[in-house]
Amino acid sequence: MMPPYFVYPQPKPKGYNPLNGAMEGADIAYTQKGWINNVTFGKFIDHFDKIAGPNRPVVLLFDSVSSHIDLDVFLSANKRGIELYVLCRMRHI
């Protein structure tokens, strides 16, 4: 099972760690609004890489939110044996 990767809004809390009590290996990132962006998506791929194990290639399916579409992240993942596939939503005409 993959430990969660949380994205919280800034500012980072002082005096407590949101990961206290979380599953071992959980990770956290902070953005202005608490939404994933290109930078935090890249950090999520790093998190996934640590958890995915040594057998490669491994496939990761994800949605087509614009922050998930980043050439640098795709190339970096590909070099580590992570194949990224975007699930596109069909639109009715």
C-alpha positions in Angstrom: 0.0 0.0 0.0 1.3 3.5 -0.9 1.5 5.9 2.0 -0.4 9.1 1.3 1.0 12.3 -0.1 -0.8 15.4 1.3 -1.0 18.9 -0.2 -2.0 21.5 2.3 -2.5 25.3 2.0 0.3 27.6 3.3 1.4 28.8 5.7 3.0 25.7 7.2 1.6 25.1 10.7 3.8 26.1 13.6 3.7 24.0 16.7 2.4 20.8 15.2 3.2 18.4 12.4 0.1 17.3 10.3 1.9 14.0 9.7 1.8 13.1 13.4 -0.2 9.8 13.5 0.0 9.4 9.7 1.0 6.1 8.1 4.8 5.6 8.0 6.2 7.0 4.8 3.5 9.6 4.3 4.7 12.9 2.9 3.4 16.5 2.7 3.8 19.6 0.5 2.4 23.1 0.9 1.1 25.4 -1.8 -0.6 28.7 -1.7 -4.2 27.3 -2.0 -3.6 23.7 -1.0 -3.9 22.5 -4.6 -1.3 20.4 -6.4 0.8 22.3 -8.9 3.6 21.3 -11.3 6.2 21.5 -8.5 4.2 19.4 -6.0 3.3 16.9 -8.8 7.1 16.4 -9.3 7.5 15.9 -5.6 4.6 13.4 -5.7 6.5 11.4 -8.4 9.6 11.4 -6.2 7.4 10.0 -3.4 5.9 7.4 -5.7 9.4 6.5 -6.9 10.5 5.7 -3.3 7.5 3.5 -2.7 7.1 1.8 -6.0 9.9 -0.7 -5.4 12.8 -1.8 -7.7 10.8 -3.7 -10.4 10.6 -1.4 -13.4 8.9 -0.2 -15.5 6.0 0.7 -13.3 2.8 2.4 -14.6 1.1 5.3 -12.9 -2.4 6.4 -14.1 -3.6 9.8 -13.3 -6.2 12.4 -14.4 -5.7 15.2 -16.9 -5.7 18.2 -14.5 -3.4 20.8 -16.0 -0.9 20.7 -13.1 -0.3 17.0 -13.8 0.9 17.7 -17.4 4.5 18.8 -17.2 7.2 17.7 -19.7 10.0 17.9 -17.2 8.1 15.7 -14.7 7.3 13.2 -17.5 10.9 13.0 -18.6 12.2 12.6 -15.1 9.7 9.9 -14.3 10.6 8.1 -17.6 14.3 8.0 -16.7 13.4 6.3 -13.4 11.3 3.7 -15.2 7.9 5.2 -14.3 5.5 5.3 -17.2 2.9 8.1 -16.8 -0.4 7.7 -18.5 -3.1 10.4 -18.5 -6.7 9.2 -18.3 -8.7 11.5 -20.5 -12.3 12.2 -19.9 -14.6 11.7 -22.9 -16.9 14.6 -23.7 -20.3 14.3 -25.2 -21.0 16.5 -28.2 
